[in-house]
């Protein structure tokens, strides 16, 4: 009968219940948030004359010792203590005596865990933002070197129009910027303090929630305690944000897998971030981007798991929400290592610009330019121009050349209205740079876009 709450019970809980009920083996990750919350709570209780200055000093000394024991590995985590809150309070009381028993005045584990978990998630929002910015920086460096490097732009995974590689990478910079904005928005929206809500309805003690809000770095105390102790929107948001970010990473990873194949040959991943085969000595496998694709499914599972836990829960706190943390911890750790290893893979990969240009001469990428030429220069209706261009593509296929390489005589055989200046329009570089509308692939527009991302990063 060593449970903090055992006064109501005549017999102790079974060891099976202890094992099933306990969260201590995973929620102990929140020990620093828990102790910081307790210190802020104790300072507030002292200001409100609920604790004495002597009791505060004892609590501060005792909690400092607890931190040292935890970080040195000397602290004993016991399943019978249920969770880190009870374990820390029990150890504190063993160190300083009765003052430790007063720490929980005007507080419940419900608002205590809400504080701890919320502060962890808020901190991780900003740490992931920092990691995303480092990844963007490396992508930006590569993109700035390749604003003139021709690449076949694709739709339906078919060659479509010539673009430059910097422009292509700029699309991922756009995605990562949105990811950053989501994490920052979540931090701002959820930076409210649950401390002082107690079990669900507040407390009759004369507490100062504004003081603990300030001490813990929150923007404001929460408005409704019934909602606050059971709210896990902040956890769902970080899981959604990580899932969306990982979806973007997965899209880039898929292209890295394709680009590093012999069929594409657009990039070569460094030996540091590739693996070999146990049986085929010639293999160099893109395991990093492949595993990043797989990790995406893992974080999706964490999001769907918590959404399912929260579905249909009545107010206020329910034990179901003990299942909120492991998925978040796992998703955060997955996000952190994924961002770090993708950053290094991008930083160390070799771009094979000559293969990109070679691939741009497959698929008649300047066909749209011929149609535009016929409309603009020859005043031919677009549908007729589309038909004429199709004939030119068929002729190029017959000659086994790319449309950009066709001779003028063959085009004039198809339509006599075509003049010599058409050959300029069919050049791939001209085609790419002709797309100079805002947001387009022209080198000048790509450079503007990359400067925008550079400004966003403060670089």
C-alpha positions as CSV (number, residue, x, y, z in Angstrom):
1,X,0.0,0.0,0.0
2,X,2.7,2.5,-1.0
3,X,0.6,4.3,-3.5
4,X,0.2,8.1,-3.0
5,X,-3.6,7.6,-3.4
6,X,-3.9,4.4,-1.4
7,X,-6.0,5.9,1.5
8,X,-9.3,5.0,-0.2
9,X,-8.3,1.3,-0.7
10,X,-8.2,-1.6,1.7
11,X,-5.9,-3.8,-0.4
12,X,-3.0,-3.0,-2.7
13,X,-3.2,-3.2,-6.5
14,X,-2.1,-6.4,-8.3
15,X,1.3,-6.5,-10.0
16,X,-0.6,-7.2,-13.2
17,X,-2.5,-3.9,-12.8
18,X,0.7,-2.1,-12.0
19,X,2.3,-3.3,-15.2
20,X,-0.8,-2.5,-17.3
21,X,-1.5,0.9,-15.7
22,X,2.0,2.3,-15.4
23,X,3.4,4.9,-17.8
24,X,6.6,5.5,-15.9
25,X,8.8,3.7,-18.4
26,X,8.1,6.1,-21.2
27,X,6.8,9.3,-19.5
28,X,10.0,9.7,-17.5
29,X,11.3,11.4,-20.7
30,X,9.4,14.4,-19.4
31,X,11.3,14.6,-16.1
32,X,12.8,18.1,-16.7
33,X,9.4,19.6,-17.7
34,X,7.9,18.0,-14.7
35,X,10.5,19.4,-12.3
36,X,10.4,22.8,-13.8
37,X,6.6,22.8,-13.5
38,X,6.9,21.8,-9.8
39,X,9.4,24.6,-9.1
40,X,7.1,27.2,-10.7
41,X,4.2,25.8,-8.7
42,X,6.1,25.9,-5.5
43,X,7.2,29.5,-6.1
44,X,3.6,30.5,-6.7
45,X,2.4,28.7,-3.6
46,X,5.1,30.6,-1.6
47,X,4.1,34.0,-3.0
48,X,0.5,33.1,-2.0
49,X,1.5,32.2,1.5
50,X,0.5,28.6,1.0
51,X,4.1,27.4,1.5
52,X,6.8,29.1,3.6
53,X,10.1,30.4,2.3
54,X,11.8,27.6,4.2
55,X,9.6,25.0,2.6
56,X,10.3,26.5,-0.8
57,X,14.0,26.3,-0.2
58,X,13.7,22.7,0.8
59,X,11.7,21.8,-2.2
60,X,14.2,23.6,-4.5
61,X,17.1,21.8,-2.9
62,X,15.4,18.4,-3.1
63,X,14.3,18.8,-6.7
64,X,17.9,19.8,-7.6
65,X,19.1,16.5,-6.1
66,X,16.4,14.6,-8.0
67,X,17.6,16.0,-11.3
68,X,21.1,15.1,-10.5
69,X,20.1,11.5,-9.6
70,X,18.0,11.2,-12.8
71,X,20.7,12.5,-15.1
72,X,23.5,10.4,-13.4
73,X,21.4,7.3,-13.7
74,X,21.1,6.8,-9.9
75,X,17.4,7.4,-9.8
76,X,15.4,4.3,-9.4
77,X,12.3,4.1,-11.6
78,X,9.7,1.7,-10.2
79,X,6.7,0.4,-12.0
80,X,4.8,0.5,-8.7
81,X,5.1,4.3,-8.8
82,X,2.9,4.5,-11.9
83,X,4.3,7.6,-13.5
84,X,7.1,10.1,-13.3
85,X,5.0,12.5,-11.3
86,X,4.5,10.1,-8.4
87,X,8.1,8.8,-8.6
88,X,9.6,12.3,-8.4
89,X,7.2,13.4,-5.6
90,X,7.9,10.2,-3.7
91,X,11.7,10.6,-4.0
92,X,11.4,14.3,-3.1
93,X,9.5,13.5,0.1
94,X,12.1,10.9,1.0
95,X,14.8,13.5,0.7
96,X,13.2,16.5,2.4
97,X,10.3,15.1,4.5
98,X,6.9,16.8,5.0
99,X,7.6,19.8,2.8
100,X,7.6,17.4,-0.2
101,X,4.1,16.3,0.7
102,X,2.9,19.9,0.4
103,X,4.1,20.4,-3.2
104,X,0.9,18.9,-4.7
105,X,-1.3,21.5,-3.0
106,X,-3.7,23.1,-5.5
107,X,-2.6,20.7,-8.2
108,X,-3.7,17.5,-9.8
109,X,-1.8,15.0,-11.9
110,X,-4.3,16.0,-14.6
111,X,-3.0,19.5,-14.9
112,X,0.5,18.4,-14.1
113,X,0.8,16.0,-17.0
114,X,-0.9,18.5,-19.3
115,X,1.8,21.1,-18.4
116,X,4.6,18.6,-18.9
117,X,3.4,17.1,-22.2
118,X,2.4,20.5,-23.6
119,X,5.8,22.1,-22.8
120,X,7.6,19.1,-24.4
121,X,5.5,19.4,-27.6
122,X,5.9,23.2,-27.8
123,X,9.7,22.9,-27.4
124,X,9.8,20.2,-30.1
125,X,7.8,22.4,-32.5
126,X,10.5,25.0,-32.4
127,X,13.4,22.4,-32.5
128,X,11.9,20.9,-35.6
129,X,11.6,24.3,-37.2
130,X,15.3,24.8,-36.6
131,X,16.1,21.5,-38.2
132,X,13.9,22.2,-41.2
133,X,15.7,25.5,-41.7
134,X,19.0,23.7,-41.8
135,X,17.6,21.3,-44.4
136,X,16.3,24.1,-46.4
137,X,19.7,25.8,-46.3
138,X,21.4,22.8,-47.8
139,X,18.7,22.4,-50.5
140,X,19.1,26.1,-51.3
141,X,22.9,25.8,-51.7
142,X,22.4,23.0,-54.3
143,X,19.5,24.9,-56.1
144,X,21.6,28.1,-56.4
145,X,24.3,26.2,-58.3
146,X,21.8,24.8,-60.9
147,X,19.5,27.6,-62.0
148,X,20.7,27.0,-65.6
149,X,20.9,23.2,-65.4
150,X,18.4,21.7,-67.8
151,X,16.1,19.0,-66.4
152,X,13.0,17.4,-67.9
153,X,10.0,18.6,-66.1
154,X,7.4,15.9,-65.8
155,X,3.7,15.3,-65.5
156,X,2.4,11.7,-65.1
157,X,6.1,10.8,-64.8
158,X,6.4,11.6,-68.5
159,X,8.7,14.2,-70.0
160,X,6.7,17.4,-70.3
161,X,8.6,20.7,-70.5
162,X,12.2,21.8,-69.9
163,X,12.9,23.3,-66.5
164,X,16.0,23.9,-64.5
165,X,17.1,21.8,-61.5
166,X,17.2,24.8,-59.2
167,X,13.5,25.4,-60.0
168,X,12.7,21.8,-59.3
169,X,14.4,22.0,-55.9
170,X,12.5,25.3,-55.3
171,X,9.3,23.3,-55.2
172,X,10.6,21.4,-52.1
173,X,11.8,24.6,-50.5
174,X,8.1,25.8,-50.9
175,X,6.9,22.6,-49.1
176,X,9.4,22.9,-46.3
177,X,8.5,26.6,-45.8
178,X,4.9,25.6,-45.4
179,X,5.9,23.0,-42.9
180,X,7.8,25.6,-40.8
181,X,4.8,27.9,-40.8
182,X,2.6,25.0,-39.6
183,X,4.9,24.2,-36.7
184,X,5.2,27.9,-35.8
185,X,1.5,28.4,-36.0
186,X,0.9,25.4,-33.7
187,X,3.4,26.7,-31.2
188,X,1.7,30.1,-31.0
189,X,-1.9,28.6,-30.8
190,X,-1.1,26.1,-28.1
191,X,1.2,28.1,-25.9
192,X,-1.2,28.3,-23.0
193,X,-0.8,27.1,-19.5
194,X,-2.9,24.3,-18.0
195,X,-1.3,24.7,-14.5
196,X,-3.9,25.6,-11.9
197,X,-6.8,23.8,-13.5
198,X,-6.3,20.9,-11.0
199,X,-8.4,17.9,-11.7
200,X,-11.0,19.6,-14.0
201,X,-12.7,22.5,-12.3
202,X,-10.0,24.7,-10.8
203,X,-9.1,24.9,-7.1
204,X,-10.4,26.7,-4.0
205,X,-6.9,27.7,-3.1
206,X,-5.8,31.2,-3.6
207,X,-3.5,30.6,-6.5
208,X,-1.9,32.9,-9.1
209,X,-2.2,31.3,-12.5
210,X,-0.7,34.4,-14.2
211,X,2.5,33.9,-12.2
212,X,3.0,30.3,-13.1
213,X,2.2,31.1,-16.7
214,X,5.0,33.6,-16.8
215,X,7.5,31.4,-15.0
216,X,6.9,28.6,-17.4
217,X,7.1,30.7,-20.5
218,X,3.5,30.3,-21.6
219,X,1.6,33.3,-23.2
220,X,-1.5,33.0,-21.1
221,X,-3.4,30.7,-18.8
222,X,-6.0,28.5,-20.4
223,X,-9.6,29.7,-20.4
224,X,-11.7,26.7,-19.5
225,X,-10.3,24.1,-17.1
226,X,-12.7,21.3,-18.1
227,X,-11.3,21.5,-21.7
228,X,-7.7,22.0,-20.6
229,X,-7.1,18.9,-18.7
230,X,-8.4,16.6,-21.5
231,X,-7.2,18.7,-24.5
232,X,-4.6,16.9,-26.7
233,X,-5.1,19.0,-29.8
234,X,-1.5,20.2,-29.4
235,X,-0.3,16.6,-29.6
236,X,-2.5,15.9,-32.6
237,X,-1.2,19.0,-34.3
238,X,2.4,18.1,-34.0
239,X,1.7,14.6,-35.3
240,X,-0.2,16.1,-38.2
241,X,2.6,18.6,-38.9
242,X,5.2,15.9,-38.7
243,X,3.1,13.6,-41.0
244,X,2.8,16.4,-43.6
245,X,6.5,17.2,-43.4
246,X,7.3,13.5,-43.8
247,X,5.0,13.3,-46.8
248,X,7.1,16.0,-48.4
249,X,10.3,14.3,-47.4
250,X,8.9,11.1,-48.9
251,X,8.2,12.8,-52.2
252,X,11.7,14.1,-52.4
253,X,13.0,10.7,-51.3
254,X,11.2,9.0,-54.1
255,X,12.8,11.3,-56.6
256,X,16.3,10.7,-55.1
257,X,15.7,7.0,-55.4
258,X,14.8,7.4,-59.1
259,X,17.4,10.0,-59.9
260,X,20.2,7.8,-58.4
261,X,19.3,4.8,-60.6
262,X,21.1,3.9,-63.8
263,X,18.0,4.7,-65.8
264,X,18.0,8.3,-64.7
265,X,21.6,8.9,-63.5
266,X,20.8,12.5,-62.4
267,X,22.5,12.3,-59.0
268,X,24.8,10.0,-57.1
269,X,24.4,9.7,-53.3
270,X,27.7,9.6,-51.4
271,X,29.1,6.4,-50.1
272,X,28.5,7.7,-46.5
273,X,24.8,7.6,-47.1
274,X,24.4,4.5,-49.2
275,X,24.6,0.8,-48.5
276,X,25.6,-2.3,-50.4
277,X,24.2,-5.8,-51.0
278,X,25.1,-8.9,-49.0
279,X,25.3,-10.9,-52.2
280,X,25.8,-8.5,-55.1
281,X,29.1,-6.7,-54.7
282,X,28.4,-4.1,-57.4
283,X,25.3,-2.7,-55.7
284,X,25.1,0.8,-54.2
285,X,21.6,1.1,-52.7
286,X,19.8,4.4,-51.9
287,X,18.8,3.1,-48.4
288,X,18.5,6.6,-46.9
289,X,15.7,7.9,-49.1
290,X,14.0,4.5,-49.1
291,X,13.9,4.3,-45.4
292,X,12.7,7.9,-45.2
293,X,9.7,6.8,-47.3
294,X,9.1,4.0,-44.9
295,X,9.4,6.2,-41.8
296,X,6.6,8.3,-43.3
297,X,4.1,5.4,-42.8
298,X,5.3,5.0,-39.2
299,X,4.4,8.6,-38.2
300,X,1.1,8.4,-40.1
301,X,0.3,5.4,-37.7
302,X,1.0,7.6,-34.7
303,X,-1.3,10.3,-35.9
304,X,-4.1,7.8,-36.6
305,X,-3.5,6.1,-33.3
306,X,-4.0,9.3,-31.2
307,X,-7.0,10.4,-33.3
308,X,-8.6,7.1,-32.5
309,X,-7.8,7.3,-28.8
310,X,-9.4,10.8,-28.6
311,X,-12.5,9.9,-30.6
312,X,-15.6,9.9,-28.4
313,X,-13.9,10.6,-25.1
314,X,-16.3,12.3,-22.6
315,X,-15.1,15.3,-20.6
316,X,-12.9,15.6,-18.7
317,X,-9.7,13.5,-18.2
318,X,-9.8,9.8,-19.0
319,X,-7.1,7.2,-18.6
320,X,-7.2,6.6,-22.3
321,X,-5.1,9.7,-22.8
322,X,-2.1,8.0,-21.2
323,X,-1.8,6.6,-24.8
324,X,-1.0,10.0,-26.1
325,X,2.8,10.1,-25.5
326,X,4.5,7.1,-27.0
327,X,3.4,7.9,-30.5
328,X,4.4,11.5,-30.2
329,X,7.8,10.7,-28.7
330,X,8.4,8.2,-31.5
331,X,7.2,10.6,-34.3
332,X,9.4,13.4,-32.9
333,X,12.5,11.2,-32.8
334,X,11.7,10.0,-36.3
335,X,11.3,13.5,-37.5
336,X,14.6,14.7,-35.9
337,X,16.8,11.9,-37.4
338,X,15.0,12.1,-40.7
339,X,15.7,15.8,-41.1
340,X,19.3,15.4,-40.1
341,X,20.1,12.5,-42.4
342,X,18.3,14.0,-45.4
343,X,20.2,17.2,-44.9
344,X,23.5,15.3,-45.0
345,X,22.5,13.2,-47.9
346,X,21.6,16.3,-49.9
347,X,24.8,18.1,-48.8
348,X,27.0,15.2,-50.0
349,X,25.3,14.1,-53.2
350,X,26.8,14.6,-56.6
351,X,24.6,16.3,-59.3
352,X,25.2,15.0,-62.8
353,X,24.1,17.9,-64.9
354,X,25.2,16.4,-68.2
355,X,22.8,13.5,-67.7
356,X,20.0,15.8,-66.9
357,X,20.6,17.8,-70.1
358,X,20.8,14.5,-72.1
359,X,17.5,13.4,-70.7
360,X,15.9,16.8,-71.6
361,X,16.5,15.8,-75.3
362,X,14.1,12.9,-74.9
363,X,10.4,13.4,-75.2
364,X,10.2,16.5,-77.4
365,X,10.1,18.9,-74.5
366,X,9.8,22.0,-76.7
367,X,6.7,20.8,-78.4
368,X,4.5,23.3,-76.5
369,X,6.9,26.1,-77.7
370,X,6.3,25.1,-81.3
371,X,2.6,25.4,-80.7
372,X,3.0,28.7,-79.0
373,X,5.2,29.9,-81.9
374,X,2.5,29.0,-84.4
375,X,-0.1,30.9,-82.4
376,X,2.0,34.0,-81.8
377,X,4.1,34.3,-85.0
378,X,1.8,32.7,-87.6
379,X,-1.6,33.7,-86.2
380,X,-2.8,30.1,-86.3
381,X,-5.6,29.1,-84.0
382,X,-4.3,27.0,-81.1
383,X,-6.2,23.8,-82.0
384,X,-4.7,23.9,-85.5
385,X,-1.3,24.7,-84.0
386,X,-1.7,21.7,-81.7
387,X,-2.3,19.5,-84.7
388,X,0.6,20.8,-86.7
389,X,2.9,20.3,-83.7
390,X,1.7,16.8,-83.4
391,X,2.7,16.2,-87.0
392,X,6.2,17.7,-86.3
393,X,6.6,15.4,-83.3
394,X,5.6,12.4,-85.4
395,X,8.2,13.4,-88.0
396,X,10.9,13.7,-85.4
397,X,10.0,10.2,-84.1
398,X,10.3,9.0,-87.7
399,X,13.8,10.6,-88.0
400,X,14.7,9.3,-84.5
401,X,15.7,12.7,-83.2
402,X,14.3,15.1,-80.6
403,X,12.0,17.9,-81.8
404,X,14.7,20.4,-80.7
405,X,17.0,19.0,-83.3
406,X,14.7,18.9,-86.3
407,X,15.8,20.8,-89.5
408,X,13.7,23.6,-90.8
409,X,12.9,21.9,-94.1
410,X,10.9,19.1,-92.4
411,X,8.9,21.7,-90.5
412,X,8.1,23.7,-93.7
413,X,7.0,20.5,-95.4
414,X,4.4,20.2,-92.7
415,X,3.3,23.8,-92.9
416,X,4.8,26.4,-95.2
417,X,4.0,29.3,-92.9
418,X,6.8,28.3,-90.5
419,X,9.9,30.5,-90.8
420,X,13.5,30.0,-89.9
421,X,13.1,31.9,-86.5
422,X,11.2,28.8,-85.3
423,X,14.5,27.1,-84.6
424,X,15.3,29.5,-81.8
425,X,12.0,28.6,-80.1
426,X,12.7,24.9,-80.3
427,X,16.0,25.3,-78.4
428,X,15.6,23.8,-74.9
429,X,17.4,26.7,-73.1
430,X,15.1,29.1,-74.9
431,X,12.1,27.1,-74.0
432,X,13.1,27.0,-70.3
433,X,13.9,30.7,-70.2
434,X,10.7,31.7,-72.1
435,X,8.7,30.7,-69.1
436,X,9.4,33.9,-67.2
437,X,5.9,34.6,-65.8
438,X,5.9,35.0,-62.0
439,X,6.7,31.6,-60.4
440,X,8.0,30.2,-63.7
441,X,11.1,28.2,-64.4
442,X,13.1,30.8,-66.3
443,X,16.5,31.2,-64.7
444,X,15.8,34.8,-63.8
445,X,12.5,33.8,-62.1
446,X,14.2,30.8,-60.4
447,X,16.9,33.1,-59.0
448,X,14.1,35.4,-57.6
449,X,12.4,32.4,-56.0
450,X,15.7,31.2,-54.4
451,X,16.3,34.7,-53.1
452,X,12.9,34.7,-51.5
453,X,13.7,31.5,-49.6
454,X,17.1,32.9,-48.7
455,X,15.4,35.9,-47.2
456,X,12.9,33.7,-45.4
457,X,15.8,31.8,-43.8
458,X,17.6,35.1,-42.9
459,X,20.6,33.8,-44.8
